[in-house]
Amino acid sequence: MKRNALGRGLGALLPTSKPSSGQPSTDSISNIPVSEIKQSRFQPRTVFNEESLKELADSIKERGVIQPIIVAKKPNGYELVAGERRWRAVKSLGIEEIPAIVKVIRDSDALELALIENIQRENLNPMEEALAYDRLMKERAFTQDALSKAVGKNRSSIANSLRLLRLPNKIKDDLSDGRLTMGHARALLALESDSERLALRDQIVETGMNVREVEQQASASKKSSKGKIAKPKDIFIERLRIDIERKMGAKVEIRHHPKRGGSVNIHYADVDELNRISDLMG
């Protein structure tokens, strides 16, 4: 059965309620003072492109706010639920009010909601997404399988995202700033040590290596550092290894002997990752 693209979805996490006397109506659009709205404590997004925000502000200046933000009522004002870019753009223009829909939402759902909203808009960089998944697993006691259902992502994608947290901080910063892509990071994770990863990272930044080139260099580095392992030298076998590694989302080794056969080794970090690999293998 096909999974809902957004898991539980925003609607399931945003129950309606009757407004208190004198308060803006829920589920209807009200103009809320910008000064009474605070940034969400659960916003997974940490990087906001200034040029993109300026373009949004110019559009709002010309046409107004077309889509209202969503806020939660709090004792001392409102807390953002969705629409932080619009809120920031309106603040930068000095506009005093912004159209908003007021909702009642539990703190326990706020992080999940913020993550779903950003995934829906594809707003998160790889590290923001990985950190948000990690936080959800810790704060909501989610397994990878439960998290997969909640946010509408397959478990292998979530497992690959969480693997980024093992990388050195320098590479994490590169992912946050856009110097490296998810593809680069997955190739670097195939290396054995942080020193190897950082050395190859420097080459990527200096020369602009693409993902395929990084995969080839990582493979060559593993061959030289583990001469005792009979790594495949045949380009066809090596392509198969890379394809299997990509599909499994895990480190793969092929020990190939043209006349004697060989073996395929798939590495995993924990029981969750082993279960994920088992599911992929049927």
SULJO-V790171 format. One record per helix or strand. SS is the DSSP state (2 for helix, 1 for strand). FROM is the first residue (numbers start at 0). TO is the last residue. If there is no record, write none. Layout:
SS;FROM;TO, SS;FROM;TO
This chain:
2;8;12, 1;25;25, 1;28;32, 2;33;35, 1;36;37, 2;49;62, 1;68;73, 1;76;81, 2;83;92, 1;96;102, 2;106;120, 2;125;138, 2;143;150, 2;154;165, 2;168;176, 2;181;188, 2;193;206, 2;210;224, 1;230;230, 2;234;247, 1;251;256, 1;260;265, 2;270;279
